[in-house]
Amino acid sequence: MGSVFSTDNVESDETFGDIETLISAGTVTLTYEYSAVPIPAAFWLLGSGLLGLIGVARRKG
């Protein structure tokens, strides 16, 4: 599994000397990739979590 964040598309002109320069440098463009979660697996995970919470609530109550 790779890193979530990448600096491959970051361009720099070596002008960042201090934090004030970094803050006022302009715009930053972030690119990201994500993968879809299969719906059946998401429902199983959500359902088992809810059943677990119901079970804990019944034992305490």
N, C-alpha and C positions, 0 to 999 in steps of 0.2 A: 504494500500500500504506500503510495507516495505522499508527499507533503500537500497539505491543503492550500498553502500559500506559495506562490512562486514569484521570483523577481526576474524572470526571463524577459518580460516585456517592459522593464523599467529602464528609462533613459535618464542619464545623468550628465550634467555638464560641469561637474566638480565646483559648483558655486556655493554649495551649502557649507558655510563656515560656522554658523552658530544657530541656535534655535529660532531666533527672530527671522533669520533669512529662510529657514526651512518652513516656518509657518506662512510667510508672505510670498512663497515661491510661485504660487498659482494653483492650477488645478491638478488633480491626481486622477488618473483613470485606472480603475480596477477591473480586471477581467477574471471570471471564475467559471468553473465547470462543475456541474452537479449531475448525479445520476438519479433516476427515478426509483422510488421504493415500490416494489410490487405490492399492489393493493391487498391481495389475500394475506401476505405475510404481515402487513401493517395491521390488518384487522385481527389476526391471531395474537399479535403482540399486545394490542390495545385491549382485546377481550380478556386475555390471561391476566393482564395488570389490573383490570377492573374487578375480575373475580377474586384476585388476591386481596384487593382493598376491601371488598365486601366480606371476605372471610376474616380479615383482621378486625373489622368493625363489629362483626357478630361475636367474636371471642371477647372483646373488651366490653360489650354491652350486655 
